[in-house]
Amino acid sequence: MAFDVKIQLNKKFTVPADINTVYNLLADVPASASHFPDLINLIEEAANTYRWEMKKIGLGPIQLQTIYACEYTCDAENKSIVWEPRDTADNSAKVSGKWILTETSTGCDINLLTDAVITIPLPSLAGIGLKPVVKVEFETLTNTYIKNLAKTLSKVAATA
């Protein structure tokens, strides 16, 4: 009865902070996640593996909550941060992605690539109207996350 919503995002932005500062924030999953809107809980399930529990959304009796777990692999030397989905009992989504960091003369270019498959526990007929709404909501939350990160990284650069 459920249906899946597939989402791919490729978001680029630039901050005045140096690449090491950017890497240190993004590789610290709890610190980075604290910038994500509507995140209710971030639970460390194992080393470098976190479960994200988002705020419930919906109308009336229909309330949906996105929950997913990811294992993070961070490489300080190459400034690489990658995450892959991990199964947990409560997962309603699978999310993978990576941060691509490029040092510039004025700071750092940041590229967020993410793929998500969100399972909505409603009849597939509801997917006709809900899929675009879910995609817009996911992108809106991601855009706010990026704005929050950019604001923090701009403040850090200003005090350096």
Secondary structure, 3 states (H helix, E strand, C coil): CCEEEEEEEEEEEEECCCHHHHHHHHHCHHHHHCCCCCEEEEEEEECCEEEEEECCEEECCEEECCEEEEEEEEECCCCEEEEEEECCCCCCEEEEEEEEEEEECCEEEEEEEEEEEEEECCCHHHHHHHHHHHHHHHHHHHHHHHHHHHHHHHHHHHHC
